[in-house]
Amino acid sequence: MRSIRMYILLVVLGLAAIPMGIWAFDWFSPLKQTEPGPAQSTLCEAHGLEPGQCPFCDASLIETQGFCAGHGVPEALCHRCRPGLEAAFRKQGDWCGGHNLPESQCEICNPGILDKYRDNDEVSGVSGEIPASAGDTSFFDDFGDQQTFPRYKKSPAIGCTTQDLRVTFPDVQIPDQVGIKTTPAISLSLSPELQCDVITDYDRSAYTRVSAPASGILSQVRTDLGQRVDKGDVLAMVDSEEFGSAKAAFLEANIRVRQLELENERAMRLFDKQIISHKDMLESKTSMEQSRIKLARTQQRLKNLGLTDDQIRRVKKANDTSSLLSITAPISGVVVKRSGVNGELVSVSRPLFDIAAVDKMWALLNIYEPDLSKVALGQKVRISLSGLEANVYEGIVSWISTEIDPDSRSLQVRADVNNTDNRIKAGMFGSGRIFLKNSSPMTGVPVASVQWDGCCNLVFVKVSDLVYAPRKVKIGFRKGDYYAVESGVKSGEQVVTQGSFILKTEILKNNIGAGCCPES
């Protein structure tokens, strides 16, 4: 029985030793193998992507990896299938925060921007010419449709491979036959311009409203609308009882002063002879001084009613108590408003005439909040008005408002404009350009040479007599018939003007038979 128990114990110990032996063998064995770990690779420093998988560094991946039908973008640029791309797009500033996808893929903001990746024969929503007058405030370009080109001032799209293509003609005569013409890019010293809306107004520093200085009956009107008047001209006559009473009070005060002056002279003689007391002499002198004060007050009243010193002297000399009051022009100018007619009752609170000097007018320009820091006093302004398109008027920024309009969120800026030909009228609408500052020379290309392919502005450069290359350009500002470009083209390079739309069509169609082929 004891031997059986010993046997069982040995069996149990043997079984327990087996796993311990296996562990010891694995630990001390020179043949021990480690599990292979994931290969460590160096990421693309610029974009944080794995080598050979960065479509920004290797544009060929866009074509070789095909199209992501589920999301409507190239597989190599699909941030939904490849979440790591989002950080790369954001790092490059290519991200639409409003719609949470890359700016270069946002068809809500940029309609038709992905059409070039599809098999369509034409790009939707894109015109052959760049529209005019967008009123941008950073580059002062003039694209017209803010919804089609909402972010044209950004750099060209990162994933765009258009500039890797070439248009090659089989014969040197074909470019001339299809109407392709070139001109050299030039060096421009331009002044950035801020475009804005304009409305004209009278120069309020030379504008006045004229009312009757006293109430009464308007007996005669001597001027009319549009009539030019000089300072001091009589505009109308008012029959005013108040004016007649003021004259009478002045004449009475004059008589009273003369009377009390004589009495004071007599009192002084009597005082010298000690016939009257000192008190009586002082009372006589005080009465005389009081009468003089009253005379001065009545005289000032006549001046307030518009009489000059000469006219007051004539009233005194002639004992004139007439109630006819002349309304005169306080400044020289043109009568721009008239509200009085003969026979009506007028008051001091109601203007009868508005007079404005029209040889100088105000141009009021509306500046929006993003551009406020760019405008300063003394900057040159050039305006063009509806109905006077053939005339260009210049002025200087003379005033900047301190208050933002709560409805339009714009700030009003004023420029003084000469109007010696009297063609500018108050209330005219137009457009204005504020010349902000001088810039260093930049490369200038004709406006007709710039084309839009759905994501980038393109200029076609003549490489040889047979080959033309598209260049992605960053548009600066416009002056006259030229755009200043910040990158993409150098001064002296031959750029296509006439016929650039034909080349753009060939590029977008990717028609290899017509000569488009990738750059080798």
C-alpha positions in Angstrom: 0.0 0.0 0.0 2.8 2.3 0.8 4.6 1.5 -2.4 1.4 2.5 -4.4 1.4 5.9 -2.7 5.0 6.5 -3.5 4.3 5.6 -7.1 1.5 8.1 -7.4 3.6 10.9 -5.9 6.4 10.3 -8.3 3.9 10.5 -11.2 2.5 13.8 -10.0 6.0 15.3 -9.6 7.0 14.1 -13.1 3.9 15.7 -14.6 4.7 19.0 -12.9 8.2 19.0 -14.1 7.3 18.8 -17.7 6.1 22.5 -18.2 9.0 23.7 -16.0 11.4 21.9 -18.3 9.9 23.4 -21.4 10.1 26.9 -20.0 13.7 26.4 -19.0 14.5 25.1 -22.5 13.0 28.1 -24.2 14.7 30.5 -21.9 18.2 29.1 -22.0 18.2 27.7 -25.5 20.6 29.3 -27.9 18.0 28.7 -30.6 15.5 31.1 -29.0 13.6 33.1 -31.7 11.9 36.4 -31.2 8.7 37.4 -32.9 9.4 39.7 -35.8 8.1 43.2 -35.0 6.6 45.6 -37.5 9.1 47.2 -39.8 10.0 50.6 -38.8 10.1 53.0 -41.7 10.9 56.7 -41.9 7.9 58.8 -42.6 7.7 61.6 -45.2 9.0 64.6 -43.2 6.9 67.1 -45.2 3.6 65.4 -45.0 3.9 62.6 -42.4 3.1 59.7 -44.7 4.8 56.4 -45.5 7.5 56.5 -48.2 6.0 55.6 -51.6 2.5 56.5 -50.3 2.7 60.3 -50.4 0.7 61.7 -53.3 2.0 65.1 -52.6 5.6 64.1 -53.2 4.8 61.5 -55.9 2.0 62.8 -58.1 2.1 59.6 -60.2 0.2 57.8 -57.3 -2.9 59.8 -58.2 -3.1 58.0 -61.6 -1.7 54.6 -60.6 -4.0 54.0 -57.6 -7.1 54.8 -59.6 -10.4 56.5 -58.6 -12.3 56.0 -55.3 -15.8 55.5 -56.6 -17.2 55.5 -53.1 -16.1 59.0 -52.3 -15.6 60.5 -55.8 -11.9 61.4 -55.5 -8.7 59.8 -56.5 -7.8 56.9 -54.2 -4.4 58.4 -53.4 -6.1 61.6 -52.2 -9.1 60.0 -50.4 -8.8 61.1 -46.8 -11.8 59.0 -45.8 -10.1 55.8 -47.0 -6.7 57.0 -45.7 -7.3 58.9 -42.5 -3.7 59.9 -42.3 -4.1 62.2 -45.2 -6.2 64.7 -43.2 -3.2 65.9 -41.2 -1.2 66.3 -44.4 -4.0 68.3 -46.0 -4.3 70.5 -42.9 -0.6 71.0 -42.7 -0.6 72.3 -46.3 -3.5 74.7 -45.5 -5.7 72.7 -47.9 -8.7 72.2 -45.6 -12.3 73.5 -45.8 -13.4 73.8 -42.2 -17.0 74.6 -43.2 -17.5 71.2 -44.9 -14.7 69.1 -43.2 -12.8 68.0 -46.2 -9.8 69.2 -48.3 -10.4 72.6 -50.0 -9.1 71.1 -53.3 -11.9 68.5 -53.0 -14.8 70.7 -51.8 -17.3 71.0 -54.7 -19.7 73.0 -52.5 -17.2 75.8 -52.4 -15.6 75.1 -55.7 -18.1 73.6 -58.1 -16.5 71.3 -60.7 -13.2 71.1 -59.0 -13.1 67.2 -59.2 -14.4 67.0 -62.8 -10.9 66.7 -64.1 -10.4 63.4 -62.3 -13.5 61.9 -63.9 -14.1 60.8 -67.4 -16.3 63.8 -68.4 -15.4 65.6 -71.6 -15.8 69.1 -70.1 -15.5 70.8 -66.8 -18.8 71.9 -65.3 -19.2 75.4 -63.9 -16.0 76.8 -65.4 -15.9 79.5 -68.0 -13.2 80.1 -70.6 -12.5 83.6 -69.4 -11.8 84.9 -65.9 -14.8 87.2 -65.1 -14.2 90.8 -64.0 -14.8 92.7 -60.8 -14.8 90.6 -57.7 -13.8 93.4 -55.3 -11.4 91.2 -53.4 -9.6 93.0 -50.6 -6.4 91.1 -50.3 -5.1 90.7 -53.9 -7.6 93.1 -55.5 -8.2 90.8 -58.4 -11.5 91.0 -60.3 -13.1 87.6 -60.6 -16.8 88.2 -60.7 -18.6 85.1 -59.2 -17.6 84.9 -55.6 -19.3 81.5 -55.3 -17.4 80.0 -58.3 -14.1 81.4 -57.2 -14.4 81.9 -53.4 -10.8 81.2 -52.6 -8.8 82.1 -55.6 -6.3 84.0 -53.6 -4.9 80.8 -52.1 -2.0 78.9 -53.6 -2.7 76.4 -56.3 -4.2 73.0 -55.2 -1.5 70.6 -53.8 -2.8 67.5 -55.6 -3.2 69.2 -59.0 -1.0 67.5 -61.7 -2.0 69.7 -64.6 1.3 71.3 -64.9 3.0 68.0 -65.5 1.2 67.8 -68.9 2.4 69.1 -72.2 0.6 70.1 -75.4 2.8 69.0 -78.3 1.9 69.9 -81.9 3.1 67.7 -84.8 3.9 70.6 -87.0 5.2 74.1 -86.3 2.6 75.7 -88.5 -0.4 74.4 -86.5 -0.2 76.9 -83.6 -0.4 79.7 -86.1 -3.3 78.0 -88.0 -5.4 77.6 -84.8 -4.7 81.2 -83.8 -2.2 80.8 -80.9 -0.3 84.0 -80.1 2.2 84.7 -77.4 3.7 87.7 -75.7 6.6 87.9 -73.1 5.8 88.2 -69.4 6.9 91.6 -68.2 8.2 93.1 -65.0 5.7 95.4 -63.4 5.9 97.9 -60.5 2.3 98.0 -59.4 0.3 99.5 -56.7 -2.2 97.2 -55.0 -5.7 98.6 -55.3 -8.7 98.1 -53.1 -12.0 98.1 -55.1 -15.1 99.3 -53.5 -18.6 100.9 -54.1 -18.9 104.7 -54.3 -21.8 107.1 -53.8 -21.3 110.9 -54.3 -22.5 113.7 -52.1 -22.1 117.4 -51.7 -19.1 118.8 -49.9 -20.8 119.3 -46.6 -18.2 121.8 -45.4 -19.4 124.0 -48.3 -23.1 123.4 -47.8 -25.7 125.5 -46.0 -29.4 125.6 -45.3 -31.0 129.0 -45.3 -34.1 129.9 -43.3 -35.8 133.1 -42.4 -34.1 134.8 -39.3 -37.6 135.9 -38.2 -41.1 134.5 -38.7 -43.4 136.2 -41.1 -45.0 136.1 -44.5 -42.9 135.2 -47.5 -43.6 138.1 -49.8 -41.1 137.6 -52.6 -38.8 134.8 -53.8 -35.9 136.1 -56.0 -34.0 132.8 -56.8 -34.9 129.4 -58.1 -33.5 125.8 -58.1 -30.2 125.4 -60.0 -29.4 129.1 -59.9 -25.9 130.1 -59.0 -25.7 132.8 -56.3 -22.9 134.8 -54.6 -22.5 135.5 -51.0 -24.8 138.3 -49.9 -27.3 138.0 -52.8 -30.9 138.4 -51.7 -32.8 135.1 -52.0 -36.2 136.2 -50.7 -38.1 138.9 -48.8 -40.1 138.2 -45.7 -42.7 140.6 -44.2 -41.9 140.2 -40.5 -43.6 142.0 -37.7 -40.8 140.9 -35.4 -38.3 142.6 -37.7 -40.2 145.9 -37.7 -40.5 145.7 -33.9 -36.7 145.2 -33.6 -36.0 148.3 -35.7 -38.4 150.3 -33.6 -36.8 149.1 -30.4 -33.4 150.1 -31.8 -34.6 153.6 -32.7 -36.2 154.1 -29.3 -33.0 153.0 -27.5 -31.0 155.5 -29.6 -33.4 158.4 -28.5 -33.3 157.3 -24.9 -29.5 157.2 -24.9 -29.2 160.8 -26.3 -31.7 162.0 -23.7 -29.9 160.4 -20.7 -26.5 161.5 -21.9 -27.7 165.2 -21.9 -29.2 164.7 -18.4 -26.0 163.2 -17.2 -24.0 166.2 -18.5 -26.4 168.5 -16.6 -26.1 166.4 -13.4 -22.3 166.6 -13.6 -22.3 170.4 -13.8 -24.8 170.7 -10.9 -22.6 168.3 -8.8 -19.5 170.4 -9.5 -21.3 173.4 -8.1 -22.5 171.3 -5.2 -26.1 171.9 -6.0 -27.0 168.2 -6.1 -25.7 165.3 -4.0 -23.2 162.7 -4.9 -26.1 160.1 -4.9 -28.1 162.0 -7.5 -25.1 162.3 -9.7 -24.5 158.6 -9.6 -28.1 157.7 -10.3 -28.0 159.9 -13.4 -24.8 158.2 -14.6 -26.2 154.8 -14.0 -29.3 155.5 -16.0 -27.2 156.6 -18.9 -25.1 153.4 -18.8 -28.1 151.2 -18.7 -29.6 153.0 -21.7 -26.4 152.3 -23.6 -26.5 148.6 -22.8 -30.1 148.5 -24.0 -29.1 150.2 -27.3 -26.3 147.6 -27.8 -28.7 144.8 -27.2 -31.2 146.1 -29.8 -28.4 146.7 -32.2 -27.2 143.1 -31.8 -30.7 141.9 -32.4 -30.7 143.6 -35.8 -27.4 142.0 -36.6 -28.9 138.6 -35.7 -31.6 139.3 -38.2 -29.1 139.7 -40.9 -28.3 143.5 -41.0 -24.8 144.8 -41.4 -23.3 147.8 -39.6 -23.9 150.0 -42.7 -27.5 148.9 -42.9 -28.0 149.6 -39.2 -26.6 153.1 -39.7 -29.0 153.6 -42.5 -31.9 152.5 -40.4 -30.8 155.0 -37.7 -30.4 157.8 -40.2 -33.7 157.2 -42.0 -35.7 156.2 -38.9 -36.6 153.1 -40.9 -39.2 150.8 -39.3 -40.1 148.8 -42.4 -40.9 145.1 -41.7 -39.5 143.8 -45.0 -36.6 141.4 -44.1 -34.1 140.3 -46.7 -32.9 136.6 -46.7 -29.4 136.6 -48.1 -27.0 133.8 -49.2 -24.3 133.1 -46.6 -22.0 131.4 -49.2 -21.5 131.3 -52.9 -22.8 128.3 -54.7 -25.8 126.7 -56.4 -29.4 126.6 -55.0 -30.0 122.8 -54.7 -33.3 122.9 -52.8 -36.1 125.4 -52.5 -39.2 124.9 -50.3 -40.8 128.3 -50.0 -43.5 129.9 -52.1 -45.0 133.5 -52.1 -47.6 134.2 -49.5 -46.9 131.4 -47.0 -46.0 131.7 -43.4 -42.4 130.9 -42.6 -40.6 130.4 -39.3 -37.0 130.3 -38.2 -37.0 126.5 -37.8 -37.9 125.8 -41.4 -35.2 126.0 -44.1 -36.2 127.7 -47.3 -33.1 127.1 -49.5 -30.2 124.8 -49.6 -27.0 126.1 -51.2 -24.0 124.0 -52.1 -20.6 124.7 -53.6 -20.4 122.1 -56.4 -16.9 122.7 -57.7 -15.8 120.0 -55.2 -17.7 116.9 -54.3 -17.4 114.1 -51.8 -16.9 110.5 -52.9 -18.1 108.1 -50.1 -16.5 104.7 -50.4 -17.7 101.6 -48.4 -14.9 99.5 -47.0 -15.6 96.1 -45.4 -14.1 95.0 -42.1 -11.3 92.7 -43.5 -9.8 95.7 -45.3 -10.0 98.4 -42.6 -6.3 98.2 -41.7 -5.3 98.8 -45.3 -6.8 102.2 -45.7 -5.1 105.4 -44.5 -5.5 109.1 -44.8 -3.8 110.6 -47.9 -4.1 107.6 -50.1 -4.9 108.2 -53.8 -8.5 107.4 -54.9 -9.7 107.0 -58.5 -13.5 106.7 -59.2 -15.7 106.0 -62.2 -19.4 106.8 -62.0 -22.4 105.4 -63.8 -23.3 107.5 -66.7 -19.9 109.1 -66.8 -17.8 106.0 -67.6 -15.6 108.0 -70.0 -14.5 110.2 -67.1 -12.2 109.2 -64.4 -12.0 111.4 -61.3 -9.2 111.4 -58.7 -9.1 112.4 -55.1 -7.4 111.9 -51.8 -8.7 110.0 -48.7 -9.5 112.9 -46.3 -11.7 111.2 -43.7 -12.2 107.7 -42.3 -15.3 107.0 -40.2 -15.0 105.8 -36.7 -18.2 103.8 -36.8 -19.1 100.5 -38.6 -22.5 100.4 -40.2 -24.5 97.7 -38.3 -26.4 96.5 -41.3 -23.7 96.3 -44.1 -20.8 95.9 -41.7 -18.9 98.4 -43.7 -16.9 101.6 -42.9 -17.3 104.8 -44.8 -14.3 106.5 -46.2 -14.4 109.9 -47.8 -12.4 111.4 -50.7 -12.5 115.0 -52.0 -13.0 115.1 -55.8 -12.7 118.2 -58.0 -15.8 118.9 -60.0 -14.8 121.9 -62.1 -16.8 120.6 -65.1 -19.9 120.3 -62.8 -20.7 116.8 -64.2 -20.7 115.0 -60.9 -24.1 115.1 -59.2 -24.9 114.2 -55.7 -26.2 110.6 -55.2 -24.5 109.1 -58.2 -23.3 105.5 -57.9 -20.0 104.1 -59.2 -16.9 102.1 -58.4 -13.7 103.3 -56.8 -10.1 102.1 -56.4 -8.0 103.1 -53.4 -4.2 102.8 -54.2 -2.8 101.3 -51.1 1.0 101.2 -51.4 3.9 100.7 -53.8 5.1 97.2 -54.3 8.4 95.7 -55.5 8.5 94.6 -59.2 6.5 91.5 -60.0 6.0 89.4 -63.1 3.0 90.6 -65.1 1.0 88.5 -67.6 -1.9 89.7 -69.8 -5.3 89.1 -68.4 -6.2 87.1 -71.5 -3.5 84.6 -70.8 -4.9 83.4 -67.4 -7.3 80.4 -67.5 -9.2 78.6 -64.8 -9.2 74.7 -64.8 -11.5 74.2 -61.8 -8.9 74.3 -59.1 -6.0 76.4 -60.3 -5.2 79.5 -62.4 -3.2 78.4 -65.4 -0.9 80.2 -67.8 0.5 78.4 -70.9 4.2 79.0 -71.5 5.8 78.4 -74.9 8.6 75.9 -74.3 9.5 75.5 -78.0 7.8 75.9 -81.4 6.0 72.7 -80.9 5.5 72.3 -77.1 3.4 74.4 -74.7 3.4 73.8 -70.9 0.7 74.8 -68.4 1.9 76.6 -65.3 0.0 76.9 -62.1 0.1 80.6 -61.0 -0.8 82.5 -57.9 -2.7 85.6 -59.0 -1.7 88.8 -57.3 -3.6 92.0 -58.2 -4.7 93.5 -61.5 -3.7 96.8 -63.1 -5.1 97.6 -66.5 -4.7 94.6 -68.9 -2.2 92.8 -66.7 -2.2 90.5 -63.7 0.7 90.4 -61.3 1.6 86.8 -60.6 3.4 85.8 -57.4 4.6 82.5 -58.6 4.6 80.2 -61.7 5.9 82.4 -64.4 9.2 84.4 -64.8 9.6 87.7 -66.6 10.6 87.2 -70.2 8.9 83.8 -70.7 6.6 83.7 -73.7 3.0 83.2 -72.5 0.0 82.4 -74.6 -2.6 85.1 -74.9 -4.9 84.4 -77.9 -5.7 80.7 -78.0 -5.0 79.9 -74.4 -8.6 78.6 -74.0 -7.9 76.0 -76.8 -4.9 74.7 -74.9 -6.8 74.5 -71.7 -9.5 72.5 -73.4 -6.9 70.0 -74.7 -5.4 69.7 -71.2 -8.7 69.0 -69.6 -9.8 66.5 -72.1 -6.5 64.7 -71.6 -6.6 63.8 -75.3 -3.3 62.0 -75.9 -4.1 61.8 -79.7 -4.2 65.6 -79.7 -0.8 65.9 -78.1 -1.3 66.0 -74.4 1.1 63.7 -72.6 2.7 63.4 -69.1 6.0 65.0 -68.6 8.7 62.3 -68.7 
